[in-house]
Amino acid sequence: MKKQWDIYTTGDEAAAPRGTGRPQGVAFLVISSDAVNATFSHVTVLPLVGAGEERDVYPNEARNEDTVVLGHQIRTIRHRELTVRKGRIGDPLVRSAIMQALSVQLGMRLEPEIE
């Protein structure tokens, strides 16, 4: 089962964010809840793109080390499209920043669940 806050890659070119110049091996952060992920064949994800020091991070995005989480490119994809688990976002501050980015994008107040 795919878990919320896990990072996976996919080789699906159709899933790649436009303008990234990286059509294969795109990384995605799973944001749908574990209960939803266990029930349905799809998960909700946010793409991650590489970010250098010079890249601006907008209010509907969040920085995680050397990547930016694109809160404005929410998508739902099949579990099987996420092929390799690359890691997990465990830092509560980074999770809060991602939730804040989603709040800006959706115009809703969102708060991360405590594990």
PLY file of the C-alpha trace (Angstrom):
ply
format ascii 1.0
element vertex 115
property float x
property float y
property float z
element edge 114
property int vertex1
property int vertex2
end_header
0.00 0.00 0.00
1.17 3.51 -0.77
1.37 5.67 2.38
0.72 9.34 2.88
3.96 11.39 2.86
5.89 8.74 0.92
7.81 9.77 -2.20
7.73 7.56 -5.30
8.96 7.76 -8.85
7.22 6.81 -12.05
8.42 6.37 -15.61
5.11 7.61 -17.05
5.77 10.54 -19.39
2.10 11.61 -19.24
2.42 12.16 -15.49
5.41 14.51 -15.78
4.80 18.16 -14.86
4.98 20.37 -17.94
8.11 22.42 -18.40
10.29 20.34 -16.09
12.40 18.93 -18.91
12.38 15.61 -17.03
9.73 13.39 -18.63
10.88 10.14 -17.03
11.49 9.21 -13.42
9.26 11.95 -12.09
8.97 12.01 -8.30
5.60 12.30 -6.59
4.56 12.86 -2.99
1.52 10.86 -1.86
-0.90 13.22 -0.08
-4.08 11.12 0.12
-4.77 9.54 3.50
-3.70 6.00 4.34
-7.38 5.01 4.72
-8.16 6.23 1.20
-4.99 4.64 -0.19
-5.96 1.27 1.30
-9.49 1.44 -0.11
-9.09 2.71 -3.67
-6.87 1.83 -6.62
-5.78 5.48 -7.03
-3.77 7.86 -4.85
-3.60 11.65 -4.82
-0.13 13.04 -5.38
1.88 16.21 -5.85
4.85 16.32 -8.23
8.32 17.23 -6.99
10.85 19.08 -9.12
14.49 19.88 -8.55
15.20 23.37 -7.27
18.39 25.32 -7.10
18.98 28.27 -4.82
17.90 30.64 -7.59
14.39 29.19 -8.06
11.55 31.17 -6.56
9.13 29.21 -4.39
5.57 30.47 -4.75
2.91 30.46 -1.99
1.28 27.34 -3.47
4.59 25.45 -3.41
6.82 24.15 -0.63
10.57 23.49 -0.51
11.93 20.20 0.80
15.74 20.20 0.78
16.69 20.41 -2.92
13.19 19.85 -4.30
10.01 21.88 -4.61
6.59 20.33 -4.01
4.17 21.69 -6.62
0.95 22.28 -4.69
-0.73 23.65 -7.81
-0.39 20.38 -9.75
-2.59 18.05 -7.69
-3.34 14.82 -9.53
-4.75 11.37 -8.96
-2.95 8.37 -10.42
-3.09 4.58 -10.10
-1.07 2.89 -7.39
0.76 0.82 -9.99
2.13 3.94 -11.72
4.23 4.69 -8.64
7.06 2.26 -9.11
9.94 2.93 -6.70
9.69 4.31 -3.17
12.39 6.98 -2.79
11.76 8.19 0.71
9.35 9.85 3.07
8.70 13.34 4.37
8.78 12.94 8.11
9.68 16.47 9.21
6.56 18.10 10.72
7.73 21.55 9.57
8.01 20.43 5.95
4.63 18.69 6.17
3.11 21.91 7.55
4.65 23.91 4.70
3.12 21.49 2.18
-0.28 21.72 3.85
0.02 25.52 3.80
0.81 25.42 0.06
-2.28 23.27 -0.52
-4.35 25.63 1.62
-3.29 28.53 -0.60
-4.05 26.58 -3.78
-7.44 25.27 -2.64
-8.58 28.22 -0.56
-9.20 25.88 2.39
-7.67 25.51 5.80
-5.78 22.21 6.03
-3.79 20.78 8.87
-1.59 17.67 8.86
-2.64 14.72 10.99
-0.35 13.78 13.86
1.08 10.27 13.48
0 1
1 2
2 3
3 4
4 5
5 6
6 7
7 8
8 9
9 10
10 11
11 12
12 13
13 14
14 15
15 16
16 17
17 18
18 19
19 20
20 21
21 22
22 23
23 24
24 25
25 26
26 27
27 28
28 29
29 30
30 31
31 32
32 33
33 34
34 35
35 36
36 37
37 38
38 39
39 40
40 41
41 42
42 43
43 44
44 45
45 46
46 47
47 48
48 49
49 50
50 51
51 52
52 53
53 54
54 55
55 56
56 57
57 58
58 59
59 60
60 61
61 62
62 63
63 64
64 65
65 66
66 67
67 68
68 69
69 70
70 71
71 72
72 73
73 74
74 75
75 76
76 77
77 78
78 79
79 80
80 81
81 82
82 83
83 84
84 85
85 86
86 87
87 88
88 89
89 90
90 91
91 92
92 93
93 94
94 95
95 96
96 97
97 98
98 99
99 100
100 101
101 102
102 103
103 104
104 105
105 106
106 107
107 108
108 109
109 110
110 111
111 112
112 113
113 114
